[in-house]
Amino acid sequence: MYIIPRMSKKERVIARIDLLKVLIVAFLGALFAVFGYTALHYKEFDLALGILVGIGAILLIIGISVFIIIYEKKLDELEKL
C-alpha cells in the first residue's frame, strides 16, 4: 500500500496561489468575452439584455476583485513562511 505524503503548509499555499491565478485569468477572459459580445451585437440590444450583460459584467468584476484580494493575502502568508 502506497501512502501519499502530506503537503507542507508552504506547498499548500503555493497550490492555492496557482489556482487563484487560473481563476483570475478565466474571469478576465469571460469579462472580455462579455464585452466582445456586446461590441458585436450592440444593435440587437434591448433593455433586458443590456441589464443582464451589465449584471454579468459587474459579477465578473466583483469575482476578479475577490480573487485578487485572496491572492494578495496568500502571498503575504507565503512571505511569512
Helices and strands as residue ranges (DSSP letters): H 9-40, G 42-44, H 47-80
